[in-house]
Amino acid sequence: MTGIVKAALYITLGLGILFLIATLTTPLAFPQALVYLFAAFGIYRRNAWSAYGLALLTVATAVMGCLAVIDRITPYLFAGVTVNFAVAVLLFLCGRSLEQQFGRRGIAWPWLCATVAVVAFFALFRLYQAPTGSMENTILVGDRIAAARMPNRAPFRGEVVIHRYPVNRKDTFIKRVVGLPGDGAVDMLEHHVTNGEIVVPPGEYFVLGDNRDSSLDSRYWGFIKQSDLLGVPCFVYYSEQPVIEALEGPHVLKLDRVRWSRLFHRL
């Protein structure tokens, strides 16, 4: 094996082992561990597509992941994407070296199918996490949610939506639509309005949290514009019970805190 192939093999195997160890604290790392270990085995067997395929999947995941959080990119995320691209380049060079040396391309279709699945998933969904209990018991603290991008239609009454927070547009909230354009909002605002009737303006919506006693919503900052609606929650892809710092110490994910019954729970 050339130096490039050895480097790619060791890095891929090392990442697979690290993700496998991380599975002890978060089950979300397990699929990544399988992918890297599968690729490492293929590279060891001198199959070029094990390197090509992982390179393609790495680039697709990085690009689509960035597009999904384009308004929330941080320096740490940028650094992670840079590392992913560097690894992808090394894997591509590894695949080319294997092909030139041994002429064994291996099987391409599993990698192509996985890449198409990743691109399709991120094209259809965006990922969010519920940090507060404002939507309990519909959405719990610690739920991680896959939300479909906002369809080309107005939301209906009672629909749960994800929207930009009007006060700080970098933040996103999850609320339920209770007031449509033209609705009188007397009943909804009976504790906050003392004079006259409020009517929801055209193209705007009145939203509330399901947990009214612990929800920052339209009662405090007004209506939501149609253009600020980002998506519709579809299902919970992962959920864990929150850590109580005072009782459990620093934040460490434990398998016994995973809400297994919430996995793939439809919203």
Phi, psi and omega per residue, in radians:
M1 nan 2.498 3.074
T2 -1.320 2.962 3.118
G3 -1.077 -0.651 3.138
I4 -1.134 -0.744 3.140
V5 -1.139 -0.757 3.126
K6 -1.092 -0.757 3.137
A7 -1.078 -0.780 3.136
A8 -1.114 -0.705 3.135
L9 -1.112 -0.836 -3.101
Y10 -1.151 -0.709 3.131
I11 -1.157 -0.776 -3.140
T12 -1.118 -0.774 3.115
L13 -1.132 -0.727 3.133
G14 -1.094 -0.755 3.114
L15 -1.133 -0.675 3.105
G16 -1.077 -0.730 3.126
I17 -1.173 -0.721 3.127
L18 -1.088 -0.763 3.110
F19 -1.153 -0.600 3.120
L20 -1.151 -0.715 3.078
I21 -1.131 -0.692 3.139
A22 -1.113 -0.375 3.110
T23 -1.062 -0.447 3.122
L24 -1.143 -0.411 3.137
T25 -1.920 -0.418 3.074
T26 -2.581 2.073 -3.141
P27 -1.072 -0.337 -3.125
L28 -1.105 -0.329 -3.127
A29 -1.413 -0.254 -3.037
F30 -1.109 -0.826 3.105
P31 -1.025 -0.674 3.112
Q32 -1.128 -0.695 3.097
A33 -1.045 -0.778 -3.141
L34 -1.071 -0.747 -3.113
V35 -1.096 -0.829 -3.105
Y36 -1.181 -0.697 3.133
L37 -1.191 -0.666 3.078
F38 -1.091 -0.751 3.120
A39 -1.149 -0.727 3.130
A40 -1.066 -0.723 3.106
F41 -1.095 -0.727 3.128
G42 -1.133 -0.712 3.101
I43 -1.119 -0.714 3.093
Y44 -1.045 -0.620 3.109
R45 -1.427 0.073 3.079
R46 1.183 0.592 3.060
N47 -1.653 2.049 -3.046
A48 -1.094 -0.621 -3.065
W49 -1.251 -0.276 3.021
S50 -1.145 -0.623 3.090
A51 -1.412 -0.818 3.110
Y52 -1.008 -0.798 -3.066
G53 -1.128 -0.755 3.121
L54 -1.171 -0.613 3.080
A55 -1.099 -0.789 3.139
L56 -1.111 -0.767 -3.134
L57 -1.154 -0.656 3.127
T58 -1.124 -0.795 3.129
V59 -1.130 -0.770 -3.125
A60 -1.082 -0.758 -3.133
T61 -1.128 -0.747 -3.124
A62 -1.140 -0.797 -3.099
V63 -1.163 -0.863 -3.095
M64 -1.195 -0.600 3.093
G65 -1.125 -0.700 3.105
C66 -1.167 -0.708 3.122
L67 -1.116 -0.544 -3.130
A68 -1.259 -0.435 -3.117
V69 -2.195 0.644 -3.034
I70 -1.023 -0.492 -3.138
D71 -1.589 0.054 -3.116
R72 -2.290 0.469 -3.125
I73 -1.267 2.277 3.132
T74 -2.010 2.881 3.082
P75 -0.999 -0.601 3.126
Y76 -1.174 -0.718 3.108
L77 -1.142 -0.721 3.118
F78 -1.077 -0.736 3.115
A79 -1.101 -0.709 3.122
G80 -1.112 -0.717 3.116
V81 -1.129 -0.700 3.110
T82 -1.055 -0.766 3.109
V83 -1.100 -0.728 3.119
N84 -1.048 -0.741 3.127
F85 -1.165 -0.651 3.105
A86 -1.110 -0.748 3.097
V87 -1.123 -0.693 3.135
A88 -1.100 -0.709 3.103
V89 -1.098 -0.778 3.112
L90 -1.064 -0.723 3.133
L91 -1.150 -0.684 3.102
F92 -1.093 -0.779 3.108
L93 -1.123 -0.632 3.079
C94 -1.089 -0.796 3.138
G95 -1.084 -0.736 3.136
R96 -1.129 -0.695 3.120
S97 -1.131 -0.740 3.107
L98 -1.099 -0.728 -3.126
E99 -1.138 -0.720 3.141
Q100 -1.200 -0.669 -3.097
Q101 -1.344 -0.786 -2.975
F102 -2.039 -0.240 3.115
G103 1.127 0.407 -3.119
R104 -1.915 1.831 -3.131
R105 -1.403 -0.538 -3.091
G106 1.394 -2.851 -3.077
I107 -1.711 2.228 -3.082
A108 -1.657 -0.541 -2.912
W109 -1.089 -0.620 3.114
P110 -1.093 -0.654 3.136
W111 -1.232 -0.689 3.114
L112 -1.149 -0.724 3.117
C113 -1.120 -0.737 3.135
A114 -1.112 -0.707 3.137
T115 -1.152 -0.772 3.098
V116 -1.071 -0.702 3.139
A117 -1.120 -0.726 3.121
V118 -1.123 -0.815 -3.138
V119 -1.086 -0.760 -3.132
A120 -1.124 -0.715 -3.117
F121 -1.099 -0.854 -3.104
F122 -1.269 -0.382 3.061
A123 -1.279 -0.503 -3.090
L124 -1.661 -0.552 -3.000
F125 -2.198 2.687 2.910
R126 -2.114 2.632 -3.049
L127 -1.843 2.386 -3.130
Y128 -2.412 2.828 3.069
Q129 -2.230 2.446 3.137
A130 -1.584 1.885 -3.105
P131 -1.570 -0.239 -3.083
T132 -2.258 2.956 -3.125
G133 -1.693 0.440 -3.066
S134 -1.180 -0.331 -3.137
M135 -1.953 0.249 3.090
E136 -1.145 2.453 0.171
N137 -1.782 0.263 3.094
T138 -1.252 -0.850 3.107
I139 -2.194 2.238 -3.055
L140 -1.735 2.723 3.027
V141 -1.054 2.259 -3.111
G142 1.710 -0.135 3.045
D143 -1.225 2.367 2.993
R144 -1.913 2.213 -2.860
I145 -2.058 2.394 2.949
A146 -1.711 2.106 -3.086
A147 -2.042 2.296 3.056
A148 -1.221 2.466 3.077
R149 -1.036 2.550 -3.013
M150 -0.986 2.105 3.130
P151 -1.164 2.851 -3.106
N152 -1.405 1.127 3.120
R153 -2.785 2.869 3.063
A154 -1.370 2.522 3.089
P155 -1.177 2.671 3.103
F156 -1.699 2.824 -3.134
R157 -1.088 2.291 -3.126
G158 1.617 -0.125 -3.127
E159 -1.349 2.429 3.064
V160 -1.502 2.288 -3.098
V161 -2.298 2.775 2.990
I162 -1.890 2.307 -3.063
H163 -2.486 2.825 3.050
R164 -1.254 2.508 3.087
Y165 -1.360 2.071 -3.044
P166 -1.025 -0.544 -3.099
V167 -1.322 -0.649 3.091
N168 -2.408 1.749 -2.963
R169 -1.224 -0.095 3.052
K170 -1.378 -0.310 -3.141
D171 -1.651 2.672 3.082
T172 -2.149 2.505 3.140
F173 -2.114 2.720 3.030
I174 -2.031 2.088 -3.102
K175 -2.482 3.004 3.096
R176 -1.877 2.346 3.115
V177 -1.324 2.100 3.114
V178 -2.099 -0.242 3.129
G179 -2.273 2.153 3.123
L180 -1.762 2.853 3.122
P181 -0.914 2.269 3.127
G182 1.667 -0.222 3.140
D183 -1.228 2.484 2.905
G184 -1.379 2.421 -3.019
A185 -1.971 0.472 -3.082
V186 -1.081 -0.855 -3.098
D187 -1.107 -0.684 -3.085
M188 -1.238 -0.495 -3.054
L189 -1.983 0.414 -3.014
E190 -1.089 -0.441 -3.132
H191 -1.635 -0.037 -3.059
H192 -2.188 -0.143 3.126
V193 -2.150 2.283 -3.093
T194 -1.972 -0.156 -3.036
N195 -2.500 1.948 3.010
G196 1.517 2.991 -3.120
E197 -1.761 2.469 3.075
I198 -1.848 2.279 3.119
V199 -1.943 2.325 3.132
V200 -1.170 2.167 -3.089
P201 -1.201 2.810 3.074
P202 -1.035 2.435 3.081
G203 1.294 0.185 -3.141
E204 -2.286 2.842 -3.031
Y205 -2.442 2.630 3.090
F206 -1.812 2.146 -3.055
V207 -2.128 2.570 3.116
L208 -2.362 2.681 2.975
G209 -1.439 2.596 3.120
D210 -1.138 -0.564 3.093
N211 -1.617 1.452 -2.968
R212 -1.015 -0.571 -3.071
D213 -1.322 -0.199 -3.115
S214 -2.424 0.969 -3.072
S215 -2.475 2.205 2.987
L216 -1.619 1.958 -3.005
D217 -2.574 -2.758 -3.039
S218 -1.095 -0.291 3.083
R219 -1.135 -0.396 -3.049
Y220 -1.938 -0.584 -3.098
W221 -2.179 0.214 2.957
G222 1.579 -2.783 -3.010
F223 -1.444 2.824 3.099
I224 -1.911 2.303 3.106
K225 -1.394 2.659 3.104
Q226 -0.972 -0.674 -3.101
S227 -1.200 -0.271 -3.140
D228 -1.617 -0.044 3.082
L229 -1.380 2.204 -3.038
L230 -1.831 -0.577 -3.082
G231 -3.067 3.109 -3.136
V232 -2.168 2.057 3.124
P233 -1.004 2.334 -3.108
C234 -1.916 -0.846 -3.119
F235 -2.750 2.800 3.072
V236 -1.574 2.052 -3.134
Y237 -1.615 -0.234 3.077
Y238 -2.879 2.598 3.139
S239 -2.670 2.466 3.100
E240 -2.472 2.608 3.074
Q241 -1.234 2.433 -3.104
P242 -1.199 2.663 3.109
V243 -1.462 2.365 2.989
I244 -1.701 1.758 -2.992
E245 -0.923 -0.727 -3.048
A246 -1.146 -0.475 -3.071
L247 -1.752 -0.549 -3.004
E248 -1.965 -0.010 3.120
G249 1.384 -2.757 -3.086
P250 -1.028 2.723 -3.082
H251 -1.178 1.952 3.066
V252 -2.360 2.148 3.115
L253 -1.223 2.360 3.100
K254 -2.190 2.472 -3.092
L255 -1.070 -0.522 -3.136
D256 -1.317 -0.060 3.070
R257 -1.724 -0.068 3.119
V258 -1.236 2.289 3.066
R259 -1.521 1.505 -3.046
W260 -1.072 -0.592 -3.113
S261 -1.220 -0.272 -3.136
R262 -1.538 -0.259 -3.087
L263 -1.078 2.184 -3.139
F264 1.105 0.434 3.048
H265 -1.223 2.191 -3.125
R266 -1.311 2.494 -3.137
L267 -1.887 nan nan
